[in-house]
Amino acid sequence: MTHATMRPEFEDLIDPYAPVGQVGTGFTFTEGPIWHPIDHYLLFSDMPADVRRRWDDQRSVVEVKRPSNKCNGMTYDADLNLIVCEHATSSLIRERPDGGRDVLASHFERQELNSPNDVCVRSDGSIYFSDPWYGRMPVYGVERPRQLGFQGVYRVPAGGGAPQLLVDRFLFDQPNGLCFSPDERLLYVNDTVQASIRVFDVARDGSLSNGRIFASGIRSSLEPGVPDGMKCDQRGNIWVTAPGGVWVYTSSGDLVGKVRVPELVANLAWGGPDFRTLFLTATHSVYRVTTKVGPRREPYMTATGGGRASLPPATEPRPASALAPPPLAKDLTLDPRRCALIIQDLQNDVISEGGAFAASGSPAHARSQNVVENVRRLAAAARARGAVVIHVWFVVEPGAPGLTLNAPLFEGVADNKAMVRGGWGAAPVAGLEPQPSDFIVEKMRMSAWEGTRLETILKSTGRDMIIVTGAWTNMSIEHTARTGADKGYFMIVPEDCCSTMNPEWHQASINFALQNVSVVTNSEAVIRALG
């Protein structure tokens, strides 16, 4: 089956001839696919049959819950609790790994919800869900009268509490699939009846505003299919079920292509060891197809599951030629006597509020990455195990003499009078001050190697395995990793110990350039690997 390319960029997302394989069939109507990031299996629902099933490569399809309260959309939270939309109970449920069950939402203004349908979790732990009334219809739910007179979109606060209505009561006919953009500044919600997708701005407090049409006319008189399930990929493209399969839109709303599937598709989710397999619940069957792109980073994709090894962030999948995530997380072993940890550019002017480069967004991204605390913990572990810690600082004299202005980065340092020796801006951020056993390296370039004594320190201490952390993922970190690889060093980049101006620039560097010159992992995996 050949997929439909509407614009050339579609073929950067999926091979137009990528086969769509069937992993199971004989079901009534499948929905709610979700991939377990540690145990590597797919859960999905068969609503009319009132059954939940799972699939993996070893056991194929097995039944795991009957009755399932005609569950529909499912996802995990950051603790790998299963969040379930139940049609039969009109409730949003949390199922804990120990078997416990919590009702997260069942009523609004003392009236029963219609039937929670699809759900996604924000990185702050709050939960967003749609509430059409399909679950009060025959077959897909339990036929019964409605108590609410509208179909809404809701938010359950991170600490729990009553659901908050986020949209005008009568904006949607049947709100269905919903998903966040990679930076969580946008929430997309589709409407099955209106055959459209709306997009909203997401405020810091989780409220929605500025709703507008993102895509419309998602219908066809020639092929079955409607807007239902929807996901966002790591580049911000929107993948929505539609006539003939799945339609793919860019973040600007341009339709770039269509993934063809033999049956009407109700929902979709990425999974597999590298999160490059798109699973499609399609009426009587479940299908899978390989993509060139992975999903936006969801909180559950980096969960540790009570101490078990987790995958690296799912928005950072590796090409087939690189190390696969599960072995990396579990089996990476580092000899501390051969390791050096570089802490680069984590200075006040770079990532602190009030610093010279604060307007770039770098303080906010550093906070979202928890970069200071992650690096602090990693540095403490490195010192305790005998690894060398090297602080690399960008430092200039007053007036920046000797700093060539051949690139915007260097022009910015001079223009903003940044990183001046002895000043607050050049000092390390609180919590990352050098310890007596550490080394300090000064530079006036992006790379930690250029014009510095870094390699002298490494050779004199016998270090050939370099863990790179710090600011400017797409500049200083990437340049340092590239040069280190060229010099023959084994480079490791824990991505949650790095930050830059925004998530998009960070992810672009992590997903592509750094994959080819380093092992990309996370701080917990490195700490474990150090022994």
N, C-alpha and C positions, 0 to 999 in steps of 0.2 A: 504494500500500500504506500503510495507516494503522498507525502504531506504537501500542503499548498503554501508556496512561498509568495507572499504579497509584496514584500520588500526584502532587499538583500540581507539586512541584519538578522532576519529570521534564521538564516543558515549559520549564524554565529551561536545560536541557542540550541539547535537540534539539527541533526543530519536529515535532509529532506527525504532520505530513503531509510531512515531508522525503522527497523521492524517493530511492530506492536505485538508483543507476545502475550498469550493467555496464561495466567497462573492458576486459574480455577474457574469453574462454570457450573451451571445447574442451580443457580440461586434464584430467588424471587425478584428482589430489587436491592442492589448493593449500595452502600453509602458509608460515610464517615471514616475514610482510611486514615490511619496514623501509624508511623514507624517508630518502634522502640529503639532509641539511640545506643543502648548498651547491649541488650539481648538480641537485637537484630531480627525482629519479626514485625509483620504487618497485622494490625487489628482492623477489622471492618465489620460493618453491620449489614444484616439482611432484615430490613424493617418489617415487611409484611409477614415474614416467617418468625419474627420476634426472637432472632438468634444473633449472637455476636460470634464471629469466627476470627481465627488467626492463621497466617500463612508464613512459612519460612522454607528455605531451600531443603532442609533436612526432612521435615515432617509433612510438607505440603499444607493442605487445608485441614484444620481441626476445629471443632466446636468448643467454645470456652464459656459461653453463658447463655442459658435458656431458662426462663424468659429473660429478655434483655430490656423490657419496658419499651420495646420498639425504638431503641436508641438511634439517633441520627449522627450529627457531627460529634467528633471526638478530638481531643488534643491532650497533651501533657502539660503540667506546670513545671517549674524549675526543679521541683523535688520529685518529679516523675510520678506524681499522683495523676490518675486518669480523669480528665474533665469530660463529662458526658452530657449531651443534650437528649433528654428522654421525652419522647412524644406521648407515651401512655400516661405519664405522671405530670406532664406539663412542668417539668423541673430541670434545673441545671444541677448536676450531681458531681461530687468529687469522690472517686473511689481510691482509697489509699492502698499502697502495696501490701499492708497487713490485713486487707480485707474489709477495713472500715469504710463506712459510707456516710458522707455529709451532704446535706441539701444546701446548696449555695444560693439558689433563687427559685422560688415557686409562685410568688405573688407580687403584684404591684398595686399599691393603693388598695390593699385588702381584696383584690380580685385575682383569681388564678391567671397566670400567664397563659398564652395561647398554647404554644408548644415550642420551646427552645429548639433551634434548628441547626445553627452553625456557631462555632466558637473559636476565639483566638485569645492568647495571653500576651499581655504587654510585659516588657522587661521589668517594670516595677511591681509585678505580681497581680495587677488588676486584670479582670477577665471581661471580655466583650462578647456579647452574643446577640443573635437575631431571633425574632419571635413571630414568625408567620403563624398561620393556623392550620397548616397541613396535617399536624398531628391530631387534629380533631375531625379529620376526614376518614372515611372508610379505607381500609387496606393499609395506608401509611401510618395510621394511628388508631385511636379509639374514638368512634363517632360520639360526639356529645356537644351540647351547646357551648358557645363562647361566653365568657364573662366580661372580657375587655372588648371595647368597641373599636379597637385599632390594632395595628401590627407595628411594633416598635423595634428599636435597637437599644440595648442596655449595657451598663457597666456595673460590675460587682467590684467594689474597692478591694485593694490588696489585703486589708485586714478583715475583710468580710463586711457584711451589712446588707441593708436592703438594696435591691437593684435600682440604679439611677437611669431614668429615661434620657437618652442623649439627643434625640431628634424630635421634630414636630410630630405629633401623634398621627397626622394624616399624610405625612410625606410619602410613605411607602404603601403599596398594595400588599406585596408579599416579600419583605426583606429576607434575603437568603444568605448567600456566601459573603464572607467578610475577611479582610486581611489588612495588615499594616504594611507600609512601605519599609524599606530597610532601616531608615533612621527613625521610624515610628512617629514621624511628624504628620503623616497622612494615614487616614483609614478609608479603605475602599469598601463599599457595600453595594451588592447588586440586588435587583428586584426582578423576580422571575416573571411577574405579570407585565411590568412595564418594559421588560427586555432591555434593561439599561444598567449601568454602573454609575453610582455617585461617589464622589471623593470629598472628604472633609479634612479640615485642618484639626490637628490634635493639640490641645493646649497642654501646658506642663501639668495641670491638675487632672488631665484625662478627659476633659470636656471636648465636645466637637463644635466647630463653627464653619462658616463659609462653605456650606454644602453646595456642590455644583455637579452638573452632568459630566462624567468622564468619558463614557461611551454609550451609544444608544443604537437601537435597531438591531439588537442581537437576536435575530429570528430569521426563519426561512420557511417558505412554503414547500420547499423541495426536500428538506432533510429534517429528521427529528432532532430535537435538542433545544435546551433553554438555558439561560443563566442560572446556575445553581451553585456548585462548589467553585471556589476561587482561591488562588494562591499568588503570592508575589515572589519573584526570584531575587537572587542576590544583587542583580543589576537594576532592580526596580520595575521590571516588566511584569505585567499582569496576565496570568493564565486563567481563563474562565471557561467552564463548560458551556457549550453552545451547539448550534446545529452542526452535525457531522463529527463532533468530537470536542476539541478544545481550541479556542481562539486566543491569540497572544497579542497583547497591546503593549506598546512602549509606555514609559511614564508620561509622555506627552499626549497619549491617547490615540496614537496611530496604530491601526491594525497591520501587523507585519506578517502574520501567517496563521495557518490552521493545522493542528495536529489531527490527522484522520484516525478514527477509531471505529471498529465494525459495529458497535452498539451505541445506543444513547448513553452518554456519560453523565453521571450525577455528581461526582466529586473526584478530587485528586489530591495527592500528597507525595512529596519527595521522600525517598528512603534509600536503602542499600548502604553498603559499607562506606561509600564516599558521598552519599546523598546526591547521586547523579542519576538515580532511577526514579522515573515518575510513575507512580502507581495510579491507576484509573479504575474507579468503581463504576461499572457500566452495565446497568440493568441486570442481566442474568450472569454476568461474568466479572472477573477482575483481570485487568491487563497491566502490562508494564512496558515502558519504552525508555531507552537511554537518552539522556540529554547532555548537552555540552555545558550546561549551567546548573547551578544548584539553587536551593531556596534561600530566602532571606533568613537571617539568623534568628531563630526562635529560642526563647529561654530554655526550653527542655533539651535542646540539642547539645548543650554543654553540661548537662546535669551529671553528677557523679554517682547517683544512685546508692547512697549509703556506703561510700568508700570504694565501690567498684570503679574500674577505669572507665572513662567516658571518651566519646569522640571529641576531637577538636571541633571548633565552631563549624556548623554545617554550611555557613556562607563562605567557608574556605576549603572547599573540596580540592583534592589533589588530582592532577592528571594521572592517567594510568601508569605512567613511567615512574611516578614518585612513590614514596612509601605510603602504604594504605593507612588510614587513621587508626584502626584498632590495634595493629601491632605496634604503632608508634606510641600510643597511649599506654599500652601495657608492657611492652618489651624493650623500650628504649633504655639502654644502660650507659651511664657516663662514669668514667673514672675521674673522681674529683682531682686527683694529682695531675691530670692532663688538662683540666678545665680552667678557663678564665671567664668571669662574668663581666661584661662591659655595661656600664650604666651611662648612657650618652644623652647629653643636652637636657637633662631633667633639672633645669635651672629656672629661677623665678621669672625672668623675662620671657621664657618660652611657654610655660604652662600655668603660671599663677595669674589670678585676677589682679589687675593693676600692672602686669608686666607689659613689656614693649609690644608683644605679639598677641595680647589678649583678644584684640578685635578680630583675629583670624578664626576664632572659635576653639582654639587649642585648649584653653582651660576646661571648657565644657566636655570636649571629647576625652581629655585625660580623666575627668571625673567619671564619665560613663564607662571607661575602661578599668576604673579603679587602679590606675597604673602605679601610683605612688605606693599604695599598700602592697600590691602584688610584687613590685620590685623590692620593696623593703623585706618582705618575707623570703623572697628568693635569695636576696643577698645574705640574710642571716643564715639560711640553710647552707649556702655556698661556703661561707666563712667557717661554719661549724664542721663542715666535711673536708676542709683543706683546699678548696678552690680559691684561686686568686680573684680579687674584686678590683676592677679598674674603672675609675670615674673619668669620663671623657667630657671636657667642658669646652664650649666655644667661648673664647676670651679675647677681647681686643683692648688695646690701650686707649686712653681718652683721645678722641678724634679719629680713631680707627686707622692709624698709620700702618701701611703694609697690607691692608685689606684691599684686594683688587675688586673693582666694581663691575665685573664681567658677567654677572648674573643677578636676577632680581633678588635672590636670597641675600646676597652680600650687600646689595644696595639697601635692602630693608634694614640690615644690621646698622649700617652707617647712618641712614636717614633717621632711624628711631633712637639713635644713640644707645643702642642695646649692648648687652653683654660686656660692659666696661669693667675692667679689673678693679676690684675693691668695692664695687657697688652692689646694692641689693639685687639688681637684675642678673648679675653673673653668678650669684651664689646658688648653691644647690637648694632645692626645695626642702622644706622642713620634713624630717624623717629619713632623708637620704644623704645626710652628712657623711663624709669619709670617716672610717674607723682607722685606728693606728696601723693596722696591717694592710690597709688598702693602698693602691697606687693612684696618682692623679696624672692625667695626660691632657695637655691643652692643644687646641687646634684653631685654625681659622678657615677651615674648609668644611664641606659636608661630610666627607668620609673621615672616620677616626684614624685612618692609616696615613693620610696625606700630610707630609711635613711634620710628623709627630714621632715620639719615641715609643709608640705602642709596640711595634714588632721587636724592639730591643728588649722590652720587658717580657714579652711572651717567650722569646728564645732563651733569655737568661733564667727564666723560671720553668722552662720545659713544658709550655702549654701549647697544645695544638687543637683543642676543642673549645670553640669560642661561642659563648651564649651572649647574644646581642639583645639589649633592652634599651628603652629610652624614647625620646620624642622624635617627631618627624619620621613616621614609619616609611613614607614614600620618598624621603630624601636621605637623611642621615643613616637611618637603619638600613635601608635598601642599598645605599652606596657602600656602607661598611661591609654588609654581607656579600655583595658582589665581589669586592676587592679581596675579601678574605678567602672566598672560594677560589678565585684566580690564583692566590698565593699558596693554595694547597691546604688550607685549614678546614676543619670540619665545623660548619656554621650551624647554630641552633637559634631559632627565633621563637620565643614564647609570645604569641601575639597579644595576650592580655597584659603583657608588660610593655606594650608599645602604644603610642597614640600620635595623632597628627591634628589637622584642622577640622576634619569631619569624618563620619563613618565611611563615606563613599571613597575618599582618597585612601583611607586606611585599608579598606577591603580590596580595592584595586591592586594595591601593592602586595597584600597578603595572598590574594588569590592567584596572581600571575607571576610577577618578577621573582618574588621571594621563594616561590615553590621550586624554582629551577636552580637556586644557588644555596638553599639551606633546608634544614628540617624545620617545618613550621609546626609548633605544638602549643602547649599552654604551661602556665607556671606550675600547676600541680604535677603535671607529667614530668617536668624537669626536676622538681624537688624529689619525686619518687626515684627518678633515674639516678640521682646523685647518691642514693643509698641511705 
